[in-house]
Amino acid sequence: LESFDAETMEEDSVIAQFVSTEGVSSGPQLQIPLSTSTDQLLSILNDLLSNKEELPYSFYVGEEEIINSVKNALVERQKRNEMPSVEQVLKIVYQPQAVFRVRSVTRCTGSLEGHTEAVLTCSFSPDGRHLASGSGDTTLRLWDLNLETPLMTCKGHRNWILCVAWSPDSKRIATGSMDKEIIIWDPATGQAVGSPLRRHTQWINSISWEPFHLNPHCKRLVSASKDCTARVWDAERGICTATLSGHSASVTCVKWGGEGLIYTASQDRTIKVYAPDDGKLVRTLSGHGHWVNTLSLNTDYVLRTGPYDHTGRQPHHEDLEEAKRVALERYQKVSEGKPERLVSGSDDHTLFLWTPSQDKKPLARLTGHQQQVNLAAFSPDGRLIASAAFDKSVKIWDGTTGRFVCNFRGHVGAVYQVCWAADSRMLASGSKDSTIKVWELRTRKMKVELPGHADEVYTVDWSPDGQRVASGSKDCLIKIWKH
C-alpha cells in the first residue's frame, strides 16, 4: 500500500487494524473501503470481538475521531498535516461507550419557587430521586421531583449557604455556609443531625464526603474554608478528627479521592495532597500562576454515586458489604487500575492535569482560555474534561493526555458551571447570560438552548440517572428541565 497521501485518498480502500485504547490489536488486518461509516465499523468490531449484543464504541485515527466516514477523518488529519509519512496499516483505535443513552433535555417542566434570594448551589442526590438547593436566604430546601413542589425547608444557618454535598448513600446532606458552620441534615425528616460543626474561623467554600467504597457507613467528610485550612470531620460524633493546614490563603475546593487521599486547591496558587487519618501533608503541586478555583477527579461521577447505577438502583438496600463491592467495582472500571487523575483550573487562564497520588509534576498544561477558569469537570467515563471560563466558552480536553479536543461557543456571558450527562455524550452549561445550553460531543455543536431564567444562572446539575437537569439562578428560581 502507498503511504497515505492524496493518491491514497483517491483510492477507495485501506488496510486497517482495530486497536484497543491499551494498544492491543483486535482481529486480523482488514481491507476496508474509505467510505466505511461509523455504523459499519461498529458492526465489524462487534463481530471481531464476538459480542453477543451490539455494544457502542467510538473510533479514532490518531487524535481524530471518525465521525462520518474513515475518509473524512483522514481528510481532517491531512488538513492539519498529521498524515503518517510511511505507514502500511491504518490503526483504528476504539473506545467503549456507555451502553445506555441519556436523552437531551429540551423543555422546562417546572419553576420551583420558594427561595427569597439567589440560588447559589443545587445538587441531585446520588440515587437521582431528590434535589437539594442552597441559597443566599440561608435555607436549604428539598424538592419533590415527581410533583416538582417544595418538600422541606431546612433552617439553621445564619448566612448564605455556599455549598451542598450529599453523602454517597443519599442518607445525609452537608451544607457549608458564610456563617463558618457546617450542618448535617437528614433528608428524610429535614432536621439537622446533631449540632453544627464549628471550628472554622471563616466561611466554608467546599465539602466532600469520604467515598463509599472506602467506608460504606458514610461517616466522614472534609471541608475547605477561607481560613486557609481544611478539616476532616466525623459527622456521627460531630467532632473534627484532623486539621489540614499548610495553605497560606483561602482553600477554594476540596476532593476526597478514591485512593484515600484528600486534595485541596487554594488561592495561594498550590494544590496540596493530604492523608485524611492524621492530616499529614503528602505533597504539594505547584505550577499555577494565580488562584486555583476548581478541582475535578476522573472518578468524580462514580465517587458521587457510590453503589447506585445509572438508573438509581442500589444492590440489596441493607447489605452494606454487597453495596461496597458494587461501588468498588464501579470505581475500578473507571480508574482502570491506574492512579487517579486530577484536573485543576485557575485564574491564570490555564488548567493542569496531574496524577496527584504519584507525582508532583503535572502530566500536561492545558492552555487556550482567554480569561479565568471557573470550573473544570471530568466526564463520567473519565475520558474527557470540560472547562468553563469567563471568556464565554466551554472547552473540551482529552482526559488522559490533556490534548485540546474542541471549543463550544454560543454563550454571550461568562460561563459559570458545566455538568455532564451520565453517558458522557452531552453536557449542559449555565451562564451569566441567563441561559443553559446543552452541547453534544459527537457533532461538537450546541444541541439545544434553554432560555427561561430572568437573571444569571449560578448552578446547574444533571441528575445521575440522566432524567433531568436542575438550574438555579439569581432570579431565586430553580428550574427543572426534561426531555
LINJOPE-V364176 format. One line per field, one symbol per residue. ss: DSSP state (H for helix, E for strand, L for the rest). phi: phi as a letter, one per 30 degrees, with the letter a starting at -180 (. if undefined). burial: b if it has 9 or more other C-alpha atoms within 8 Angstrom, else e. Layout:
ss->???
phi->???
burial->???
//
This chain:
ss->LLLLLHHHHHLLEEEEEEEELLLLEEEEEEEEELLLEHHHHHHHHHHHLLLLLLLLEEEEELLEELLLEHHHHHHHHHHLLLLLLLLLLEEEEEEELLLLLLLLLLEEEEEELLLLLLEEEEEELLLLLEEEEEELLLLEEEEELLLLEEEEEELLLLLLEEEEEELLLLLLEEEEELLLEEEEEELLLLEELLLLEELLLLLEEEEEELLLLLLLLLLEEEEEELLLLEEEEELLLLEEEEEELLLLLLEEEEEELLLLEEEEEELLLEEEEEELLLLLEEEEEELLLLLEEEEEELLHHHHHHLLLLLLLLLLLLLLHHHHHHHHHHHHHHHHLLLLLLEEEEELLLLEEEELLLLLLLLLEEELLLLLLEEEEEELLLLLEEEEEELLLEEEEEELLLLLEEEEEELLLLLEEEEEELLLLLEEEEEELLLLEEEEELLLLEEEEEELLLLLLEEEEEELLLLLEEEEEELLLLEEEEEL
phi->.dddbedddddcbbcbbdbdddjcdciddbcbdddedddddedddddddhddcdcdbcbbciccddccbededddeddechcdddbbdbddcdcbdcedcbcdddbbdcacccldcbedcabaddedicbbcbcbddiccbcbdddchbdcbcccldcaeccbbbdddcicbbcbcbddiccccccddcicdcidddcadcbdccabbcdeddcaddhccbbbcbddibbbcbcddcibdcaccckdcaecdabbcddcjcccbcbddiccccbcddciddcacccldcaeccbbbcdceddddchddddcidbdfecdddddddddddddddddhicddcbcbbbddicbbcbcddcbccddacccldcbecdabbddedicbbcbcbddiccccbddcciddcabccldcbeccbbbcddcicbbcbcbddiccbcccddchbddacbdldcaecdbbbcdedidbccbbbddicccccbd
burial->eebbbeebbeebbbbbbbbbeeeeebeebeebebbbbbeebbbebbebeebeeebbbbbbbeebbbbebbbbbbebbbeeeebeeeeebbbbbbbebeeeebebbbebeebbeebebbbbbbbbbbbbbbbbbbbbbbbbbbbbbeebebeebbeebebbbbbbbbbbbbbbbbbbbbbbbbbbbbbeebebeeebbeebebbbbbbbbbbbbbbbebbbbbbbbbbbbbbbbbbeebebbbbbeebebbbbbbbbbbebbbbbbbbbbbbbbbbbeebbbeebbeebebbbbbbbbbbbbbbbbbbbbbebebbeeeeeebbbbbbbebbbebbeeebbbbbbbbbbbbbbbbbbbeebebbbbbeebebbbbbbbbbbbbbbbbbbbbbbbbbbbbbeebebeebbeebebbbbbbbbbbbbbbbbbbbbbbbbbbbbeeebebbebbeebebbbbbbbbbbbbbbbbbbbbbbbbbbbbb
//
